[in-house]
Amino acid sequence: MFNFKLTVGAFPKTFVAFVFLVEKDLLRNSDFVNAVIVFCVAAGAALAAISIGMITVGMLGGPASVPMILGVLVAEFLLGAGASVISKMRG
């Protein structure tokens, strides 16, 4: 449970929340679970390639955006963690 004081700070306020729902019966469908795992791994690999490219361009003297690189790395980590959690839930 989270509590927010809406009267403190600047207006308007923005809140971000993520919900991860898995229907129990979907995990019994091995084709669906395998497809989700493959998607997470493929998306993570694509983001890894993008982050390596952005870091390489930055090291070679090109424009580099640290927030973008960090964002890509965080997204890559979350997709990898998602694939790991789903594969463990599959049992």
N, CA, C and O atoms as CSV, one atom per row, in Angstrom:
chain,resi,resn,atom,element,x,y,z
A,1,MET,N,N,0.843,-1.177,0.000
A,1,MET,CA,C,0.000,0.000,0.000
A,1,MET,C,C,0.887,1.239,0.000
A,1,MET,O,O,1.864,1.312,0.745
A,2,PHE,N,N,0.544,2.206,-0.835
A,2,PHE,CA,C,1.314,3.427,-0.948
A,2,PHE,C,C,0.425,4.619,-0.614
A,2,PHE,O,O,-0.750,4.650,-0.979
A,3,ASN,N,N,0.989,5.589,0.075
A,3,ASN,CA,C,0.284,6.824,0.407
A,3,ASN,C,C,1.006,7.994,-0.230
A,3,ASN,O,O,2.234,8.066,-0.190
A,4,PHE,N,N,0.251,8.912,-0.820
A,4,PHE,CA,C,0.815,10.092,-1.444
A,4,PHE,C,C,0.167,11.324,-0.843
A,4,PHE,O,O,-1.050,11.369,-0.662
A,5,LYS,N,N,0.982,12.324,-0.535
A,5,LYS,CA,C,0.451,13.610,-0.070
A,5,LYS,C,C,0.264,14.493,-1.299
A,5,LYS,O,O,1.232,14.997,-1.869
A,6,LEU,N,N,-0.960,14.670,-1.689
A,6,LEU,CA,C,-1.260,15.425,-2.899
A,6,LEU,C,C,-1.189,16.929,-2.692
A,6,LEU,O,O,-1.167,17.676,-3.670
A,7,THR,N,N,-1.153,17.396,-1.449
A,7,THR,CA,C,-1.135,18.832,-1.186
A,7,THR,C,C,0.276,19.387,-1.046
A,7,THR,O,O,0.444,20.596,-0.888
A,8,VAL,N,N,1.296,18.531,-1.100
A,8,VAL,CA,C,2.679,18.976,-0.942
A,8,VAL,C,C,3.375,18.946,-2.301
A,8,VAL,O,O,3.241,17.978,-3.050
A,9,GLY,N,N,4.115,20.004,-2.617
A,9,GLY,CA,C,4.875,20.018,-3.865
A,9,GLY,C,C,4.172,20.769,-4.972
A,9,GLY,O,O,3.136,21.400,-4.767
A,10,ALA,N,N,4.763,20.685,-6.154
A,10,ALA,CA,C,4.262,21.419,-7.311
A,10,ALA,C,C,3.050,20.721,-7.925
A,10,ALA,O,O,2.870,19.511,-7.790
A,11,PHE,N,N,2.235,21.511,-8.595
A,11,PHE,CA,C,1.064,20.988,-9.295
A,11,PHE,C,C,1.304,21.143,-10.780
A,11,PHE,O,O,1.880,22.170,-11.139
A,12,PRO,N,N,0.957,20.300,-11.648
A,12,PRO,CA,C,0.325,18.996,-11.462
A,12,PRO,C,C,1.354,17.924,-11.129
A,12,PRO,O,O,2.535,18.059,-11.448
A,13,LYS,N,N,0.901,16.880,-10.497
A,13,LYS,CA,C,1.772,15.769,-10.128
A,13,LYS,C,C,1.549,14.611,-11.091
A,13,LYS,O,O,0.446,14.389,-11.590
A,14,THR,N,N,2.610,13.897,-11.329
A,14,THR,CA,C,2.541,12.747,-12.207
A,14,THR,C,C,3.000,11.517,-11.431
A,14,THR,O,O,4.027,11.546,-10.754
A,15,PHE,N,N,2.241,10.457,-11.535
A,15,PHE,CA,C,2.592,9.209,-10.874
A,15,PHE,C,C,2.683,8.117,-11.921
A,15,PHE,O,O,1.879,8.063,-12.852
A,16,VAL,N,N,3.653,7.262,-11.766
A,16,VAL,CA,C,3.843,6.147,-12.686
A,16,VAL,C,C,3.646,4.859,-11.912
A,16,VAL,O,O,4.170,4.695,-10.810
A,17,ALA,N,N,2.883,3.945,-12.500
A,17,ALA,CA,C,2.666,2.642,-11.873
A,17,ALA,C,C,2.688,1.574,-12.950
A,17,ALA,O,O,2.237,1.798,-14.074
A,18,PHE,N,N,3.211,0.427,-12.602
A,18,PHE,CA,C,3.264,-0.693,-13.523
A,18,PHE,C,C,2.519,-1.864,-12.898
A,18,PHE,O,O,2.672,-2.149,-11.711
A,19,VAL,N,N,1.729,-2.525,-13.692
A,19,VAL,CA,C,0.973,-3.682,-13.230
A,19,VAL,C,C,1.353,-4.868,-14.097
A,19,VAL,O,O,1.353,-4.776,-15.324
A,20,PHE,N,N,1.669,-5.954,-13.473
A,20,PHE,CA,C,2.035,-7.164,-14.194
A,20,PHE,C,C,1.062,-8.251,-13.765
A,20,PHE,O,O,1.117,-8.733,-12.634
A,21,LEU,N,N,0.176,-8.631,-14.666
A,21,LEU,CA,C,-0.826,-9.646,-14.370
A,21,LEU,C,C,-0.585,-10.867,-15.243
A,21,LEU,O,O,-0.298,-10.752,-16.434
A,22,VAL,N,N,-0.706,-12.018,-14.637
A,22,VAL,CA,C,-0.580,-13.260,-15.384
A,22,VAL,C,C,-1.739,-14.144,-14.988
A,22,VAL,O,O,-1.938,-14.448,-13.811
A,23,GLU,N,N,-2.492,-14.547,-15.974
A,23,GLU,CA,C,-3.586,-15.469,-15.715
A,23,GLU,C,C,-2.998,-16.855,-15.502
A,23,GLU,O,O,-2.145,-17.301,-16.270
A,24,LYS,N,N,-3.450,-17.523,-14.471
A,24,LYS,CA,C,-2.881,-18.816,-14.099
A,24,LYS,C,C,-2.968,-19.830,-15.242
A,24,LYS,O,O,-2.038,-20.612,-15.440
A,25,ASP,N,N,-4.050,-19.828,-15.981
A,25,ASP,CA,C,-4.225,-20.791,-17.064
A,25,ASP,C,C,-3.283,-20.526,-18.234
A,25,ASP,O,O,-2.937,-21.454,-18.965
A,26,LEU,N,N,-2.861,-19.269,-18.424
A,26,LEU,CA,C,-1.965,-18.968,-19.536
A,26,LEU,C,C,-0.607,-19.636,-19.368
A,26,LEU,O,O,0.048,-19.976,-20.353
A,27,LEU,N,N,-0.182,-19.824,-18.115
A,27,LEU,CA,C,1.115,-20.450,-17.881
A,27,LEU,C,C,1.091,-21.943,-18.184
A,27,LEU,O,O,2.144,-22.566,-18.314
A,28,ARG,N,N,-0.081,-22.511,-18.293
A,28,ARG,CA,C,-0.180,-23.925,-18.669
A,28,ARG,C,C,-0.036,-24.119,-20.173
A,28,ARG,O,O,0.265,-25.219,-20.638
A,29,ASN,N,N,-0.251,-23.053,-20.927
A,29,ASN,CA,C,-0.095,-23.100,-22.377
A,29,ASN,C,C,1.381,-22.849,-22.692
A,29,ASN,O,O,1.826,-21.702,-22.735
A,30,SER,N,N,2.129,-23.920,-22.911
A,30,SER,CA,C,3.575,-23.790,-23.066
A,30,SER,C,C,3.950,-22.996,-24.317
A,30,SER,O,O,4.986,-22.331,-24.324
A,31,ASP,N,N,3.149,-23.047,-25.362
A,31,ASP,CA,C,3.461,-22.271,-26.568
A,31,ASP,C,C,3.409,-20.775,-26.285
A,31,ASP,O,O,4.276,-20.026,-26.734
A,32,PHE,N,N,2.396,-20.338,-25.543
A,32,PHE,CA,C,2.268,-18.928,-25.192
A,32,PHE,C,C,3.429,-18.477,-24.314
A,32,PHE,O,O,4.024,-17.426,-24.554
A,33,VAL,N,N,3.748,-19.269,-23.301
A,33,VAL,CA,C,4.828,-18.916,-22.381
A,33,VAL,C,C,6.153,-18.837,-23.135
A,33,VAL,O,O,6.929,-17.901,-22.939
A,34,ASN,N,N,6.408,-19.812,-23.990
A,34,ASN,CA,C,7.650,-19.791,-24.766
A,34,ASN,C,C,7.713,-18.577,-25.684
A,34,ASN,O,O,8.781,-17.992,-25.860
A,35,ALA,N,N,6.580,-18.192,-26.272
A,35,ALA,CA,C,6.543,-17.013,-27.142
A,35,ALA,C,C,6.840,-15.739,-26.347
A,35,ALA,O,O,7.557,-14.865,-26.833
A,36,VAL,N,N,6.299,-15.623,-25.136
A,36,VAL,CA,C,6.561,-14.445,-24.315
A,36,VAL,C,C,8.039,-14.399,-23.917
A,36,VAL,O,O,8.656,-13.334,-23.936
A,37,ILE,N,N,8.600,-15.546,-23.558
A,37,ILE,CA,C,10.016,-15.589,-23.190
A,37,ILE,C,C,10.889,-15.209,-24.382
A,37,ILE,O,O,11.837,-14.438,-24.236
A,38,VAL,N,N,10.577,-15.745,-25.557
A,38,VAL,CA,C,11.353,-15.415,-26.758
A,38,VAL,C,C,11.246,-13.924,-27.065
A,38,VAL,O,O,12.240,-13.297,-27.431
A,39,PHE,N,N,10.049,-13.352,-26.919
A,39,PHE,CA,C,9.876,-11.915,-27.146
A,39,PHE,C,C,10.738,-11.107,-26.186
A,39,PHE,O,O,11.427,-10.178,-26.608
A,40,CYS,N,N,10.708,-11.449,-24.898
A,40,CYS,CA,C,11.498,-10.705,-23.910
A,40,CYS,C,C,12.988,-10.804,-24.209
A,40,CYS,O,O,13.708,-9.809,-24.134
A,41,VAL,N,N,13.445,-11.994,-24.545
A,41,VAL,CA,C,14.873,-12.182,-24.845
A,41,VAL,C,C,15.255,-11.419,-26.119
A,41,VAL,O,O,16.302,-10.773,-26.160
A,42,ALA,N,N,14.418,-11.489,-27.151
A,42,ALA,CA,C,14.718,-10.780,-28.404
A,42,ALA,C,C,14.713,-9.268,-28.201
A,42,ALA,O,O,15.587,-8.570,-28.716
A,43,ALA,N,N,13.742,-8.761,-27.459
A,43,ALA,CA,C,13.687,-7.323,-27.194
A,43,ALA,C,C,14.878,-6.890,-26.350
A,43,ALA,O,O,15.447,-5.825,-26.585
A,44,GLY,N,N,15.261,-7.703,-25.370
A,44,GLY,CA,C,16.439,-7.396,-24.560
A,44,GLY,C,C,17.709,-7.382,-25.398
A,44,GLY,O,O,18.566,-6.519,-25.209
A,45,ALA,N,N,17.837,-8.334,-26.325
A,45,ALA,CA,C,19.013,-8.380,-27.202
A,45,ALA,C,C,19.049,-7.162,-28.126
A,45,ALA,O,O,20.116,-6.598,-28.366
A,46,ALA,N,N,17.893,-6.759,-28.641
A,46,ALA,CA,C,17.842,-5.571,-29.494
A,46,ALA,C,C,18.232,-4.324,-28.711
A,46,ALA,O,O,18.974,-3.480,-29.214
A,47,LEU,N,N,17.737,-4.205,-27.489
A,47,LEU,CA,C,18.095,-3.056,-26.665
A,47,LEU,C,C,19.569,-3.085,-26.294
A,47,LEU,O,O,20.196,-2.032,-26.182
A,48,ALA,N,N,20.136,-4.282,-26.101
A,48,ALA,CA,C,21.570,-4.386,-25.821
A,48,ALA,C,C,22.375,-3.882,-27.009
A,48,ALA,O,O,23.360,-3.165,-26.834
A,49,ALA,N,N,21.965,-4.251,-28.212
A,49,ALA,CA,C,22.661,-3.787,-29.412
A,49,ALA,C,C,22.557,-2.266,-29.547
A,49,ALA,O,O,23.527,-1.602,-29.914
A,50,ILE,N,N,21.397,-1.730,-29.254
A,50,ILE,CA,C,21.210,-0.276,-29.323
A,50,ILE,C,C,22.093,0.425,-28.299
A,50,ILE,O,O,22.739,1.425,-28.611
A,51,SER,N,N,22.121,-0.101,-27.073
A,51,SER,CA,C,22.941,0.545,-26.038
A,51,SER,C,C,24.421,0.455,-26.369
A,51,SER,O,O,25.156,1.416,-26.140
A,52,ILE,N,N,24.879,-0.668,-26.901
A,52,ILE,CA,C,26.286,-0.794,-27.298
A,52,ILE,C,C,26.602,0.205,-28.416
A,52,ILE,O,O,27.657,0.839,-28.406
A,53,GLY,N,N,25.698,0.339,-29.366
A,53,GLY,CA,C,25.895,1.311,-30.439
A,53,GLY,C,C,25.952,2.734,-29.920
A,53,GLY,O,O,26.799,3.516,-30.353
A,54,MET,N,N,25.064,3.085,-28.998
A,54,MET,CA,C,25.055,4.442,-28.452
A,54,MET,C,C,26.317,4.717,-27.646
A,54,MET,O,O,26.874,5.812,-27.724
A,55,ILE,N,N,26.773,3.737,-26.873
A,55,ILE,CA,C,28.004,3.916,-26.094
A,55,ILE,C,C,29.203,4.047,-27.022
A,55,ILE,O,O,30.086,4.872,-26.785
A,56,THR,N,N,29.239,3.234,-28.084
A,56,THR,CA,C,30.348,3.297,-29.041
A,56,THR,C,C,30.404,4.657,-29.727
A,56,THR,O,O,31.479,5.242,-29.860
A,57,VAL,N,N,29.261,5.157,-30.158
A,57,VAL,CA,C,29.222,6.480,-30.808
A,57,VAL,C,C,29.708,7.553,-29.837
A,57,VAL,O,O,30.448,8.458,-30.222
A,58,GLY,N,N,29.290,7.449,-28.583
A,58,GLY,CA,C,29.732,8.422,-27.587
A,58,GLY,C,C,31.226,8.358,-27.333
A,58,GLY,O,O,31.875,9.391,-27.166
A,59,MET,N,N,31.777,7.152,-27.303
A,59,MET,CA,C,33.215,7.001,-27.069
A,59,MET,C,C,34.038,7.491,-28.255
A,59,MET,O,O,35.181,7.915,-28.084
A,60,LEU,N,N,33.471,7.437,-29.444
A,60,LEU,CA,C,34.181,7.894,-30.637
A,60,LEU,C,C,34.039,9.399,-30.865
A,60,LEU,O,O,34.491,9.913,-31.888
A,61,GLY,N,N,33.430,10.092,-29.942
A,61,GLY,CA,C,33.334,11.540,-30.029
A,61,GLY,C,C,32.021,12.060,-30.561
A,61,GLY,O,O,31.850,13.270,-30.710
A,62,GLY,N,N,31.087,11.168,-30.851
A,62,GLY,CA,C,29.787,11.596,-31.354
A,62,GLY,C,C,28.883,12.043,-30.221
A,62,GLY,O,O,29.271,12.004,-29.054
A,63,PRO,N,N,27.692,12.463,-30.565
A,63,PRO,CA,C,26.754,12.897,-29.519
A,63,PRO,C,C,26.323,11.710,-28.661
A,63,PRO,O,O,26.015,10.633,-29.171
A,64,ALA,N,N,26.307,11.928,-27.374
A,64,ALA,CA,C,25.892,10.876,-26.449
A,64,ALA,C,C,24.896,11.460,-25.459
A,64,ALA,O,O,25.070,12.580,-24.978
A,65,SER,N,N,23.879,10.716,-25.166
A,65,SER,CA,C,22.865,11.144,-24.207
A,65,SER,C,C,22.837,10.125,-23.074
A,65,SER,O,O,22.353,9.006,-23.243
A,66,VAL,N,N,23.352,10.516,-21.942
A,66,VAL,CA,C,23.419,9.610,-20.796
A,66,VAL,C,C,22.016,9.151,-20.364
A,66,VAL,O,O,21.835,7.964,-20.093
A,67,PRO,N,N,21.020,10.042,-20.289
A,67,PRO,CA,C,19.689,9.557,-19.907
A,67,PRO,C,C,19.124,8.517,-20.882
A,67,PRO,O,O,18.470,7.562,-20.464
A,68,MET,N,N,19.377,8.705,-22.174
A,68,MET,CA,C,18.881,7.713,-23.138
A,68,MET,C,C,19.584,6.381,-22.964
A,68,MET,O,O,18.947,5.329,-23.011
A,69,ILE,N,N,20.897,6.417,-22.762
A,69,ILE,CA,C,21.647,5.178,-22.556
A,69,ILE,C,C,21.170,4.476,-21.296
A,69,ILE,O,O,20.970,3.262,-21.299
A,70,LEU,N,N,20.987,5.229,-20.220
A,70,LEU,CA,C,20.498,4.623,-18.975
A,70,LEU,C,C,19.095,4.065,-19.149
A,70,LEU,O,O,18.784,2.996,-18.624
A,71,GLY,N,N,18.249,4.773,-19.876
A,71,GLY,CA,C,16.895,4.286,-20.126
A,71,GLY,C,C,16.891,2.972,-20.886
A,71,GLY,O,O,16.131,2.060,-20.559
A,72,VAL,N,N,17.737,2.878,-21.898
A,72,VAL,CA,C,17.822,1.645,-22.685
A,72,VAL,C,C,18.358,0.504,-21.819
A,72,VAL,O,O,17.864,-0.621,-21.891
A,73,LEU,N,N,19.372,0.800,-21.000
A,73,LEU,CA,C,19.935,-0.242,-20.130
A,73,LEU,C,C,18.916,-0.728,-19.104
A,73,LEU,O,O,18.843,-1.925,-18.824
A,74,VAL,N,N,18.132,0.189,-18.543
A,74,VAL,CA,C,17.104,-0.207,-17.579
A,74,VAL,C,C,16.028,-1.052,-18.261
A,74,VAL,O,O,15.591,-2.065,-17.714
A,75,ALA,N,N,15.600,-0.637,-19.455
A,75,ALA,CA,C,14.596,-1.417,-20.185
A,75,ALA,C,C,15.128,-2.807,-20.522
A,75,ALA,O,O,14.399,-3.795,-20.432
A,76,GLU,N,N,16.396,-2.877,-20.907
A,76,GLU,CA,C,17.014,-4.165,-21.214
A,76,GLU,C,C,17.024,-5.057,-19.975
A,76,GLU,O,O,16.714,-6.245,-20.059
A,77,PHE,N,N,17.380,-4.484,-18.831
A,77,PHE,CA,C,17.394,-5.250,-17.583
A,77,PHE,C,C,16.000,-5.745,-17.220
A,77,PHE,O,O,15.834,-6.896,-16.816
A,78,LEU,N,N,14.999,-4.882,-17.361
A,78,LEU,CA,C,13.633,-5.274,-17.009
A,78,LEU,C,C,13.107,-6.382,-17.920
A,78,LEU,O,O,12.411,-7.284,-17.455
A,79,LEU,N,N,13.431,-6.325,-19.206
A,79,LEU,CA,C,13.002,-7.391,-20.111
A,79,LEU,C,C,13.692,-8.705,-19.773
A,79,LEU,O,O,13.067,-9.765,-19.811
A,80,GLY,N,N,14.976,-8.640,-19.442
A,80,GLY,CA,C,15.686,-9.849,-19.035
A,80,GLY,C,C,15.121,-10.423,-17.749
A,80,GLY,O,O,14.960,-11.637,-17.626
A,81,ALA,N,N,14.818,-9.556,-16.789
A,81,ALA,CA,C,14.224,-10.010,-15.532
A,81,ALA,C,C,12.835,-10.590,-15.775
A,81,ALA,O,O,12.458,-11.584,-15.153
A,82,GLY,N,N,12.072,-9.972,-16.679
A,82,GLY,CA,C,10.744,-10.490,-17.003
A,82,GLY,C,C,10.813,-11.880,-17.602
A,82,GLY,O,O,10.018,-12.751,-17.251
A,83,ALA,N,N,11.759,-12.092,-18.506
A,83,ALA,CA,C,11.919,-13.418,-19.108
A,83,ALA,C,C,12.306,-14.444,-18.056
A,83,ALA,O,O,11.831,-15.580,-18.083
A,84,SER,N,N,13.166,-14.045,-17.133
A,84,SER,CA,C,13.595,-14.952,-16.064
A,84,SER,C,C,12.432,-15.311,-15.144
A,84,SER,O,O,12.247,-16.476,-14.792
A,85,VAL,N,N,11.655,-14.310,-14.760
A,85,VAL,CA,C,10.517,-14.561,-13.860
A,85,VAL,C,C,9.486,-15.454,-14.535
A,85,VAL,O,O,8.967,-16.386,-13.922
A,86,ILE,N,N,9.196,-15.170,-15.785
A,86,ILE,CA,C,8.187,-15.976,-16.497
A,86,ILE,C,C,8.663,-17.413,-16.659
A,86,ILE,O,O,7.880,-18.351,-16.509
A,87,SER,N,N,9.952,-17.588,-16.965
A,87,SER,CA,C,10.453,-18.968,-17.119
A,87,SER,C,C,10.427,-19.708,-15.792
A,87,SER,O,O,10.208,-20.920,-15.774
A,88,LYS,N,N,10.646,-19.008,-14.676
A,88,LYS,CA,C,10.567,-19.650,-13.359
A,88,LYS,C,C,9.125,-19.956,-12.982
A,88,LYS,O,O,8.856,-20.978,-12.351
A,89,MET,N,N,8.194,-19.083,-13.359
A,89,MET,CA,C,6.774,-19.312,-13.047
A,89,MET,C,C,6.233,-20.502,-13.848
A,89,MET,O,O,5.311,-21.196,-13.420
A,90,ARG,N,N,6.831,-20.712,-15.013
A,90,ARG,CA,C,6.394,-21.817,-15.870
A,90,ARG,C,C,6.584,-23.142,-15.156
A,90,ARG,O,O,5.796,-24.073,-15.326
A,91,GLY,N,N,7.632,-23.219,-14.359
A,91,GLY,CA,C,7.884,-24.409,-13.544
A,91,GLY,C,C,8.400,-25.502,-14.354
A,91,GLY,O,O,8.668,-26.584,-13.832
